[in-house]
Amino acid sequence: MNALVTGHAGYIGGVLADQLAAAGHDVVGFDHSADPAQDIRDADRVRSLFADHEFDLVYHLAAEADVWVDDWQYLFENNVAGTVNVVAAARGTDVPVVFGSSVAASGEFNRYGRSKDLAEQAVSEYEQVTTVRFPNVVGLDAPRGQAQDMIEEGLAGEIEVWGNGEIRRSYVDVADLCSALVELGTGSITIENPTSIYGRTTTNHELGNLIQTVVEAETGSTPDLSLVDRSPPSPQSLTADGFRVQNPTPLQESIRSQVRATLEE
């Protein structure tokens, strides 16, 4: 299989590209952070990419994934217009697309979620698009997210648990997620469209306790844990209830690999 992975230089895209290559597939990456010319916002450049290659499948992961970004024009250009450019080029060459969206697209909670929702709507007419909504992704060198923020706090000595510990989120290990995406692309599994994917759902208080335990085990120092009356830019409960990965990596092991990656930076 010859697969295009947009966002291949990113966190999830990098793991996915490695797994595809390890399985014997040919992988072409397209990522602005690896090469400024590889910009999904440039429709002509995207079309020329498809003209230069015969793809069997596209994994579209390139996007602005920071939920705190509030620049609507930037979000629209990257997450909506960029997605339309990739899917339009795939449609023109009759290539199926696996589109990495977000559980935040299930409700208009913030501008990031709205941008993913609009992207889903914009490409929904192409029957060969399969939309997979990602929850919080953890493990290895995660660049951002609730877990990473709490890990960095824990290594600094104090973990802040927002919302008095009652914030509920779903999590999936990055390797588990990418394995599922590979199986989805090769037809080994099928899902409803769109669907969310996850490994485990928990509260941020439970997550904080877990991070505290792992940080202590890895560093020999126990960080403090404090409840903070502060809210994220999304609901108290934002969870996935679609496809649960088989034999998910225990959350503690995902956090352990993430703590170790952070310590190595």
Secondary structure, DSSP 8 states (H G I E B T S, - for coil): -EEEEETTTSHHHHHHHHHHHHTT-EEEEE-TTT-TT--TT-HHHHHHHHHH---SEEEE--S---TT---HHHHIIIIIIHHHHHHHHHHHTT--EEEEEEGGGGTTSSHHHHHHHHHHHHHTT-TTEEEEEE-EEESSS--SSHHHHHHHHHHHTEEEEEGGG--EEEEEEHHHHHHHHHHHHTTSS---SSEEEESEEEEHHHHHHHHHHHHHHHHS---EEEEE----SS-SEE---SEE-SS---HHHHHHHHHHHHHH-
